[in-house]
Amino acid sequence: MVMKTLNITYYQAVRLIKKHETSVDLVEFVETEIEEKPVFEEYDKTVTDKCHSQLLSSDRAKDYFKNRKINEDSIDTFNLGYSEKQDMVIVPVHTPEGMCIGFVARSITGKEFKNTPGLPRNKVLFNIHRVDNNEVVVVESSFDAIRLHQLGIPAIATLGSKISKQQVALLDSKFSDIVIMSDNDDAGRVLADSIKKHLSHKFIRQVEWASGIKDVGDLEDNQILETYKNAKDILNIMLGE
């Protein structure tokens, strides 16, 4: 029943049953999963592929990503794109199972943002389908997640400074260890506090930003690695250690 209802393998079902057999009513848990599982619509791949082709033929767009320290391998891996008409770069967004459901876009000049109409970004976590690890780093921006991915650091992005109930549930179900690397501003601190509140039963570490640094985009690769390495257990932070 669990396998068919949740569309998971036999071994995943066994682990799920073992995990919850003494802590929750399994039938109730399965019913909750059915109720809360969002329904996604697949986005037209020809659109994202066309934008990817436009990016590959645009020095302007390629220079933008280069300036953001996003390399050519990532351009291909993440199927990044460019809309010449709107002069915006695009980043496809996927479900946890890897289905593309649209994209987020940003203007090359200025800070104009657009999303695919109806994009349910509060129900997904950017890059989660590529992360097969017990530990994950949580950032806000898709670009920041890509930078971390380039360095072999498993990362997802909330695609904003707020985290939804569905996003918390995804983190809870897929990861045991969480590293908070939200932006170094008031909104980022609120996001960090929300993660610590709702996932307090997890092992959580949090980075300490150097003075004048706002987010991952302000760091060179070696600085990202050092910042990640030095993330502190939140219990030690609370104790002032």
Backbone bond lengths (Angstrom), bond angles and torsions (degrees), N, CA, C in turn:
res aa  C-N    CA-C-N  psi(-1)  N-CA   C-N-CA  omega(-1)  CA-C   N-CA-C  phi
1 M - - - 1.463 - - 1.521 111.30 -
2 V 1.346 115.98 -45.68 1.462 120.64 -178.45 1.517 110.34 -62.75
3 M 1.356 116.77 -42.85 1.462 121.53 -179.62 1.524 111.17 -59.29
4 K 1.333 115.82 -49.58 1.463 119.90 -175.99 1.520 111.79 -70.85
5 T 1.325 116.49 -40.76 1.463 120.34 -175.79 1.520 112.05 -66.17
6 L 1.357 116.49 -43.83 1.461 120.94 -176.20 1.519 113.10 -97.91
7 N 1.345 116.50 -1.14 1.467 121.73 179.05 1.526 111.06 56.40
8 I 1.337 115.78 53.75 1.459 121.59 179.69 1.517 109.26 -126.64
9 T 1.341 115.88 167.86 1.449 120.45 -177.67 1.524 110.73 -77.21
10 Y 1.341 115.26 169.70 1.461 120.96 178.66 1.519 111.06 -59.52
11 Y 1.344 116.36 -45.36 1.456 119.87 -177.27 1.526 112.01 -68.15
12 Q 1.335 116.68 -35.44 1.467 120.00 175.93 1.527 110.04 -65.73
13 A 1.328 116.20 -38.63 1.462 120.26 179.27 1.522 111.18 -65.35
14 V 1.344 116.33 -41.99 1.465 120.23 178.82 1.515 111.07 -61.22
15 R 1.352 115.82 -44.59 1.469 119.56 179.62 1.521 110.78 -63.78
16 L 1.335 116.38 -39.92 1.460 121.07 -179.54 1.526 110.84 -63.50
17 I 1.337 116.03 -45.41 1.469 120.22 179.85 1.517 110.73 -63.17
18 K 1.333 115.93 -44.75 1.472 120.22 -179.57 1.524 111.19 -62.78
19 K 1.336 115.58 -38.66 1.460 120.45 -177.83 1.520 111.35 -65.77
20 H 1.334 116.86 -36.41 1.466 120.37 -171.23 1.529 114.23 -109.15
21 E 1.343 117.61 1.03 1.454 118.40 -172.61 1.518 113.73 -63.41
22 T 1.342 118.13 -28.54 1.463 119.70 -178.51 1.519 113.37 -107.28
23 S 1.335 116.34 -8.83 1.459 118.54 -173.83 1.522 113.94 -105.11
24 V 1.334 117.54 -28.91 1.460 119.85 -178.11 1.521 110.32 -141.71
25 D 1.320 114.59 164.12 1.457 120.85 171.91 1.525 106.45 -76.13
26 L 1.341 117.30 114.46 1.451 121.09 -173.50 1.530 112.16 -61.90
27 V 1.323 116.90 -39.91 1.473 119.83 179.15 1.519 110.35 -61.60
28 E 1.328 115.07 -43.85 1.468 119.15 178.15 1.513 110.82 -62.62
29 F 1.344 116.56 -39.28 1.466 120.92 179.56 1.521 110.91 -62.37
30 V 1.337 116.39 -46.00 1.461 120.85 -179.61 1.519 110.77 -63.12
31 E 1.341 116.81 -41.80 1.459 120.60 179.19 1.521 110.82 -62.61
32 T 1.332 116.07 -38.85 1.464 120.14 177.92 1.514 110.98 -64.24
33 E 1.346 115.79 -41.71 1.461 119.94 178.81 1.527 110.59 -61.21
34 I 1.334 116.45 -40.09 1.456 120.38 179.90 1.527 110.47 -64.28
35 E 1.331 116.14 -43.71 1.459 121.03 -177.23 1.519 112.14 -66.48
36 E 1.333 116.37 -38.88 1.452 119.30 -171.54 1.530 114.22 -93.34
37 K 1.347 116.76 -11.50 1.458 118.78 -177.94 1.528 109.82 -68.27
38 P 1.349 116.93 118.16 1.463 119.33 -176.95 1.519 112.26 -72.41
39 V 1.310 115.69 153.59 1.458 121.75 176.11 1.521 107.90 -101.61
40 F 1.326 115.68 123.19 1.459 120.88 -177.58 1.524 110.81 -109.60
41 E 1.327 114.72 151.70 1.459 120.38 174.54 1.521 108.59 -112.00
42 E 1.329 115.66 131.75 1.460 120.10 -177.82 1.522 110.69 -70.26
43 Y 1.331 115.12 135.33 1.465 120.84 -179.77 1.525 109.66 -83.75
44 D 1.312 115.90 149.73 1.464 121.85 -178.52 1.528 110.49 -64.32
45 K 1.318 116.53 112.11 1.465 121.88 -176.34 1.523 112.21 -65.41
46 T 1.309 117.28 -25.75 1.468 118.93 -179.17 1.532 110.90 -64.06
47 V 1.338 116.80 -29.09 1.467 120.47 179.53 1.522 110.59 -70.36
48 T 1.324 116.97 -49.71 1.467 119.65 -179.25 1.525 110.93 -66.77
49 D 1.326 117.06 -35.88 1.469 119.95 178.19 1.529 110.92 -66.34
50 K 1.336 116.30 -37.76 1.461 119.94 177.96 1.523 110.56 -65.22
51 C 1.332 116.10 -42.32 1.466 120.05 178.54 1.527 110.91 -65.65
52 H 1.329 116.75 -34.92 1.463 120.48 177.26 1.524 110.24 -64.65
53 S 1.318 116.52 -41.65 1.465 120.70 178.17 1.526 111.29 -64.44
54 Q 1.342 116.32 -39.51 1.468 119.93 177.70 1.527 110.75 -63.18
55 L 1.327 116.47 -36.85 1.460 120.16 177.95 1.524 110.61 -64.00
56 L 1.326 116.97 -45.56 1.459 120.94 -177.05 1.522 112.36 -63.90
57 S 1.318 116.95 -23.22 1.464 120.30 -179.55 1.529 112.54 -102.06
58 S 1.340 117.12 7.49 1.462 121.20 -177.57 1.530 110.69 -117.06
59 D 1.323 116.36 111.35 1.469 119.83 176.56 1.524 110.74 -64.26
60 R 1.321 115.88 -33.31 1.466 120.38 -179.93 1.533 110.41 -61.40
61 A 1.311 115.83 -47.34 1.464 120.02 -179.18 1.524 111.18 -69.19
62 K 1.324 117.22 -41.80 1.465 120.23 179.71 1.521 110.96 -64.30
63 D 1.329 116.52 -37.41 1.472 119.84 177.45 1.523 111.28 -65.72
64 Y 1.332 116.07 -34.95 1.457 119.33 178.54 1.526 110.19 -61.00
65 F 1.326 116.47 -49.09 1.462 119.61 179.88 1.525 111.21 -65.77
66 K 1.311 116.39 -35.58 1.468 119.48 177.79 1.517 110.42 -61.92
67 N 1.341 115.85 -41.88 1.465 120.43 178.30 1.531 111.92 -66.87
68 R 1.318 116.62 -25.16 1.466 121.10 176.12 1.532 111.52 -86.95
69 K 1.329 114.95 4.79 1.479 122.91 178.98 1.526 112.13 64.28
70 I 1.316 115.53 31.95 1.460 121.84 175.37 1.524 107.93 -103.15
71 N 1.340 116.04 121.59 1.460 119.86 -170.58 1.525 113.42 -88.32
72 E 1.344 114.57 176.16 1.465 120.34 -175.81 1.529 111.96 -65.82
73 D 1.329 116.86 -35.42 1.460 118.99 178.08 1.530 110.93 -60.71
74 S 1.322 116.45 -40.53 1.462 120.28 179.32 1.527 111.30 -68.80
75 I 1.324 116.46 -34.73 1.462 120.27 177.39 1.520 109.95 -58.08
76 D 1.332 116.31 -39.61 1.462 120.90 178.80 1.527 111.26 -78.14
77 T 1.341 116.64 -47.09 1.469 120.86 -176.68 1.515 111.60 -57.83
78 F 1.330 116.46 -43.92 1.463 121.26 -175.77 1.529 112.41 -94.37
79 N 1.344 116.08 3.79 1.472 121.73 179.72 1.529 111.24 50.35
80 L 1.333 115.09 44.12 1.464 120.77 -179.02 1.518 109.97 -64.08
81 G 1.331 116.01 151.08 1.452 119.10 -174.96 1.520 113.89 -138.56
82 Y 1.317 114.26 -178.62 1.469 121.74 -179.08 1.517 109.02 -148.96
83 S 1.330 115.37 132.57 1.456 121.20 173.76 1.521 108.06 -103.37
84 E 1.317 114.84 106.88 1.465 119.16 -178.48 1.524 111.10 -64.20
85 K 1.321 116.69 -36.15 1.468 121.56 -178.60 1.517 111.46 -61.03
86 Q 1.346 116.71 -43.16 1.459 120.64 -177.63 1.532 112.51 -99.84
87 D 1.317 116.26 -4.25 1.462 122.34 -178.43 1.524 110.98 54.01
88 M 1.327 114.50 50.14 1.457 121.31 -179.18 1.533 109.77 -131.13
89 V 1.326 115.73 142.59 1.462 120.13 172.40 1.524 107.71 -89.78
90 I 1.333 116.13 149.74 1.457 119.71 -177.24 1.532 110.52 -126.26
91 V 1.334 113.98 149.42 1.458 121.73 178.26 1.531 107.91 -128.24
92 P 1.338 118.16 112.41 1.463 120.39 178.83 1.537 111.98 -62.99
93 V 1.321 115.97 145.24 1.463 123.23 179.94 1.523 108.47 -117.88
94 H 1.335 116.65 138.66 1.457 121.59 -175.12 1.526 111.82 -124.58
95 T 1.319 115.29 159.87 1.457 121.63 172.05 1.523 108.95 -75.61
96 P 1.332 118.09 169.41 1.471 119.88 176.36 1.528 112.80 -58.76
97 E 1.324 116.98 -22.88 1.467 120.77 178.75 1.521 112.67 -88.51
98 G 1.346 117.52 -5.97 1.461 120.63 175.42 1.508 115.73 100.32
99 M 1.331 118.35 8.94 1.462 120.82 178.57 1.531 110.22 -84.49
100 C 1.325 116.85 128.54 1.466 120.48 178.78 1.528 109.50 -72.70
101 I 1.341 115.66 127.88 1.469 119.88 -177.89 1.529 112.19 -118.72
102 G 1.330 116.61 9.68 1.457 120.26 179.71 1.513 110.76 141.68
103 F 1.330 115.63 -158.88 1.463 118.31 -179.41 1.512 111.63 -153.04
104 V 1.319 114.76 161.55 1.460 121.94 169.38 1.523 106.89 -107.78
105 A 1.314 116.24 147.31 1.467 119.96 -175.73 1.523 110.50 -134.80
106 R 1.340 114.60 151.43 1.461 120.64 178.64 1.521 108.98 -139.57
107 S 1.327 115.84 139.37 1.457 120.35 179.07 1.521 110.59 -68.51
108 I 1.317 116.74 145.76 1.463 120.68 179.07 1.522 110.35 -69.06
109 T 1.315 116.73 -37.58 1.464 120.23 175.15 1.524 108.52 -107.86
110 G 1.322 116.13 139.16 1.451 120.01 -178.69 1.517 111.14 77.71
111 K 1.324 115.71 -164.36 1.466 121.47 -177.94 1.524 110.88 -130.99
112 E 1.323 115.26 56.75 1.459 120.12 176.66 1.524 108.97 -93.71
113 F 1.323 116.99 132.48 1.458 121.59 -178.29 1.528 110.13 -121.14
114 K 1.322 115.74 143.09 1.456 121.72 175.24 1.522 108.71 -142.35
115 N 1.334 115.43 148.02 1.454 120.85 175.61 1.517 109.87 -123.05
116 T 1.311 115.71 160.25 1.449 119.46 170.36 1.527 108.91 -55.72
117 P 1.332 119.11 133.37 1.470 120.29 179.24 1.525 111.70 -52.84
118 G 1.331 115.88 127.69 1.449 120.69 178.38 1.516 115.09 78.57
119 L 1.331 117.69 9.94 1.468 119.99 -179.82 1.531 110.35 -59.43
120 P 1.336 118.54 119.89 1.473 121.06 -177.46 1.532 111.47 -84.68
121 R 1.313 116.10 60.70 1.463 119.01 -172.32 1.531 112.43 -66.86
122 N 1.332 118.23 -19.68 1.467 120.17 177.99 1.528 112.14 -79.74
123 K 1.336 116.86 -2.42 1.457 120.86 179.48 1.523 112.62 -107.89
124 V 1.320 116.48 0.57 1.461 121.08 -179.53 1.521 109.31 -133.77
125 L 1.311 115.68 171.61 1.459 122.36 173.05 1.515 107.05 -129.31
126 F 1.314 116.54 122.48 1.462 120.27 -176.55 1.527 110.76 -57.34
127 N 1.325 115.40 130.75 1.466 124.88 174.76 1.524 113.97 79.43
128 I 1.326 118.76 3.21 1.459 120.10 -176.02 1.529 111.94 -62.91
129 H 1.326 117.44 -29.25 1.468 119.31 -178.30 1.521 112.54 -72.37
130 R 1.328 117.12 -13.23 1.469 120.33 178.27 1.525 112.45 -96.96
131 V 1.313 117.53 -8.43 1.466 120.93 -175.28 1.525 110.14 -95.73
132 D 1.314 115.37 116.05 1.465 121.49 177.03 1.525 107.29 -122.04
133 N 1.309 115.37 74.85 1.455 121.14 -171.01 1.525 109.17 -155.10
134 N 1.318 117.15 152.14 1.465 119.58 177.23 1.521 111.71 -73.98
135 E 1.332 115.57 -29.30 1.463 120.36 -179.36 1.517 110.16 -104.76
136 V 1.331 116.31 144.81 1.452 120.92 177.06 1.519 109.31 -143.65
137 V 1.324 115.43 146.61 1.463 121.78 175.09 1.523 108.39 -98.87
138 V 1.324 116.56 132.83 1.461 121.59 -179.46 1.523 109.70 -104.36
139 V 1.323 116.12 120.42 1.466 122.56 175.11 1.529 107.81 -123.64
140 E 1.318 115.57 175.42 1.466 119.60 -179.34 1.525 112.97 -93.75
141 S 1.323 116.53 -40.15 1.463 122.42 -171.11 1.521 112.78 -97.84
142 S 1.327 115.69 142.46 1.463 120.23 175.47 1.527 110.30 -61.45
143 F 1.337 118.11 -37.83 1.466 120.95 178.50 1.526 111.26 -61.72
144 D 1.341 116.63 -39.36 1.466 120.13 178.59 1.525 110.75 -65.66
145 A 1.322 116.94 -40.31 1.468 120.69 178.08 1.531 110.37 -63.41
146 I 1.319 116.02 -38.91 1.464 120.13 179.11 1.531 110.74 -65.46
147 R 1.339 116.89 -43.34 1.472 120.39 177.89 1.531 110.77 -57.73
148 L 1.326 117.02 -43.92 1.460 120.63 179.62 1.525 110.54 -66.44
149 H 1.312 117.08 -41.39 1.462 122.14 178.89 1.526 110.48 -58.49
150 Q 1.317 116.74 -38.90 1.466 121.37 179.06 1.523 111.98 -59.85
151 L 1.322 115.89 -29.03 1.461 121.27 -177.23 1.524 112.14 -95.85
152 G 1.319 116.40 9.76 1.451 120.33 178.80 1.509 114.05 78.79
153 I 1.332 116.86 17.00 1.469 121.47 179.56 1.530 108.62 -99.77
154 P 1.334 118.50 121.17 1.466 120.90 -179.48 1.523 110.51 -66.62
155 A 1.318 117.34 122.61 1.467 120.04 -174.21 1.517 111.79 -144.08
156 I 1.323 114.43 147.70 1.460 121.44 172.95 1.530 107.98 -130.19
157 A 1.326 116.23 162.36 1.458 120.46 179.16 1.522 110.40 -126.70
158 T 1.323 115.42 140.35 1.464 121.09 178.13 1.522 111.93 -79.03
159 L 1.335 116.62 -12.07 1.465 122.79 -177.91 1.527 111.21 60.34
160 G 1.308 114.94 42.10 1.462 120.89 178.76 1.511 109.78 155.07
161 S 1.317 115.22 177.37 1.464 120.10 -176.36 1.522 113.10 -94.52
162 K 1.330 116.61 10.95 1.462 120.46 176.70 1.520 108.93 -124.28
163 I 1.318 115.77 152.22 1.458 120.80 177.07 1.523 108.64 -121.26
164 S 1.318 115.45 130.72 1.464 120.97 -175.37 1.524 111.31 -90.23
165 K 1.314 115.02 170.33 1.470 121.83 176.67 1.527 110.41 -58.91
166 Q 1.331 116.31 -41.71 1.465 120.30 -179.19 1.527 111.41 -66.99
167 Q 1.337 117.12 -38.09 1.458 120.45 179.29 1.529 111.33 -68.56
168 V 1.323 115.99 -39.14 1.464 119.96 175.67 1.529 109.72 -60.37
169 A 1.336 116.49 -43.08 1.465 120.86 -179.58 1.529 111.19 -62.83
170 L 1.326 117.17 -37.76 1.463 120.60 177.93 1.522 111.02 -64.51
171 L 1.327 116.75 -45.92 1.460 120.56 177.94 1.522 110.42 -60.84
172 D 1.319 115.62 -42.29 1.458 120.98 -177.08 1.526 111.54 -64.62
173 S 1.316 116.40 -38.41 1.463 120.30 -174.36 1.519 113.45 -80.86
174 K 1.331 117.57 -23.68 1.460 119.61 -171.15 1.529 115.24 -110.57
175 F 1.337 118.27 -17.38 1.459 119.04 -173.24 1.524 111.57 -133.69
176 S 1.323 115.22 144.77 1.468 120.69 176.58 1.519 111.66 -100.11
177 D 1.337 116.44 -29.87 1.462 121.85 -179.26 1.524 109.54 -119.67
178 I 1.324 116.32 134.25 1.465 121.44 -176.87 1.522 109.94 -129.47
179 V 1.326 115.30 132.66 1.466 121.23 175.40 1.524 107.72 -112.94
180 I 1.317 116.36 120.20 1.465 120.99 -178.60 1.533 109.69 -88.96
181 M 1.340 114.63 122.39 1.455 120.67 178.24 1.532 108.87 -132.32
182 S 1.330 115.60 43.79 1.464 120.41 178.60 1.521 109.85 -69.18
183 D 1.325 116.73 166.17 1.468 121.42 -175.25 1.525 111.72 -60.52
184 N 1.317 114.47 151.29 1.463 121.37 -179.67 1.533 110.35 -87.52
185 D 1.334 114.88 64.51 1.460 121.38 176.25 1.526 108.20 -147.97
186 D 1.319 116.72 -179.51 1.468 119.60 -176.26 1.525 111.87 -60.21
187 A 1.338 116.61 -44.02 1.462 120.19 -179.30 1.527 110.79 -64.08
188 G 1.324 116.31 -39.49 1.455 120.43 178.61 1.514 112.66 -65.10
189 R 1.320 115.87 -36.04 1.464 119.76 178.49 1.529 111.16 -69.93
190 V 1.328 116.46 -35.88 1.467 120.30 176.09 1.529 109.60 -64.39
191 L 1.334 116.48 -42.00 1.458 120.86 177.90 1.529 110.52 -61.18
192 A 1.326 116.30 -45.60 1.473 120.79 179.32 1.522 110.75 -59.74
193 D 1.317 116.64 -43.59 1.466 120.69 -179.88 1.536 111.08 -63.14
194 S 1.331 116.07 -37.26 1.458 120.64 -179.82 1.527 110.82 -66.46
195 I 1.322 116.32 -41.83 1.466 120.45 178.52 1.524 110.09 -63.48
196 K 1.327 116.44 -44.88 1.465 120.34 -179.27 1.528 111.49 -64.56
197 K 1.316 116.49 -34.36 1.466 120.86 -179.60 1.532 111.22 -69.97
198 H 1.320 116.08 -48.03 1.465 119.93 -173.19 1.522 113.38 -83.40
199 L 1.326 117.15 -18.29 1.460 120.06 -177.88 1.527 110.79 -124.13
200 S 1.299 115.60 36.59 1.466 121.21 -176.51 1.529 112.54 -64.38
201 H 1.329 117.08 -19.00 1.464 120.51 179.10 1.525 112.38 -81.16
202 K 1.319 117.60 -4.23 1.457 122.24 178.14 1.526 110.16 -92.94
203 F 1.335 115.61 164.52 1.458 120.22 171.61 1.527 106.72 -83.80
204 I 1.314 117.08 113.40 1.462 121.69 -173.84 1.524 110.98 -119.34
205 R 1.319 114.61 132.44 1.454 121.37 170.93 1.529 108.46 -117.61
206 Q 1.314 116.27 157.62 1.457 120.60 -179.21 1.519 109.65 -138.51
207 V 1.329 116.22 137.13 1.462 119.64 -179.34 1.525 109.89 -76.49
208 E 1.308 115.30 155.07 1.460 121.62 172.83 1.518 107.05 -112.82
209 W 1.322 115.90 117.02 1.459 120.48 -175.64 1.527 111.56 -78.64
210 A 1.314 115.01 142.66 1.457 120.02 173.81 1.529 108.87 -72.42
211 S 1.305 116.63 156.75 1.465 121.50 -179.06 1.530 110.82 -58.66
212 G 1.327 115.35 132.55 1.460 120.48 176.97 1.518 114.83 86.64
213 I 1.330 117.37 -4.48 1.465 121.60 179.34 1.524 109.37 -95.54
214 K 1.344 115.96 128.07 1.471 119.91 -179.17 1.520 112.66 -95.44
215 D 1.330 116.99 -41.00 1.458 119.87 -177.67 1.524 110.08 -159.46
216 V 1.323 115.57 -174.44 1.462 121.46 -177.78 1.526 112.00 -57.23
217 G 1.322 116.55 -35.00 1.456 120.84 -177.79 1.513 114.49 -61.85
218 D 1.332 117.21 -18.71 1.465 120.84 179.53 1.525 112.63 -86.44
219 L 1.331 116.95 -3.07 1.456 120.73 -173.26 1.523 112.78 -107.80
220 E 1.335 115.20 149.45 1.456 121.12 168.83 1.535 107.74 -80.37
221 D 1.319 116.63 165.90 1.462 120.39 -175.97 1.526 112.68 -56.05
222 N 1.325 116.62 -45.83 1.467 119.73 -178.52 1.528 111.28 -64.10
223 Q 1.330 116.97 -32.26 1.465 121.03 178.44 1.534 110.69 -71.57
224 I 1.332 116.24 -36.71 1.467 119.95 176.83 1.523 110.02 -61.92
225 L 1.316 115.97 -47.54 1.462 120.70 -179.41 1.529 111.20 -60.85
226 E 1.320 116.64 -41.31 1.466 120.81 -179.34 1.531 110.85 -68.56
227 T 1.316 116.22 -42.16 1.463 120.75 179.33 1.523 110.83 -62.87
228 Y 1.313 116.11 -44.01 1.468 121.51 177.93 1.525 110.84 -63.19
229 K 1.313 115.96 -45.08 1.469 121.35 -178.72 1.522 111.67 -60.64
230 N 1.334 116.31 -35.61 1.462 120.99 -174.42 1.527 114.12 -93.35
231 A 1.335 116.80 8.31 1.469 119.43 177.51 1.525 109.35 -57.06
232 K 1.328 116.01 138.22 1.460 120.70 -174.40 1.522 112.73 -103.26
233 D 1.322 114.27 145.28 1.463 121.24 171.95 1.529 107.59 -58.77
234 I 1.337 117.70 128.98 1.471 119.33 -175.43 1.527 112.04 -62.82
235 L 1.331 117.68 -25.28 1.461 119.47 177.42 1.529 109.96 -65.55
236 N 1.326 116.54 -38.12 1.454 120.39 177.25 1.524 110.88 -68.71
237 I 1.341 116.39 -36.23 1.468 120.04 178.11 1.522 109.36 -64.28
238 M 1.328 117.25 -42.88 1.456 121.61 -179.16 1.539 111.48 -64.70
239 L 1.347 114.99 -32.34 1.460 119.75 -179.39 1.522 111.74 -86.66
240 G 1.327 116.15 -3.17 1.451 119.95 178.25 1.503 114.01 77.65
241 E 1.338 117.34 21.80 1.461 121.26 -179.05 1.515 110.87 -91.41
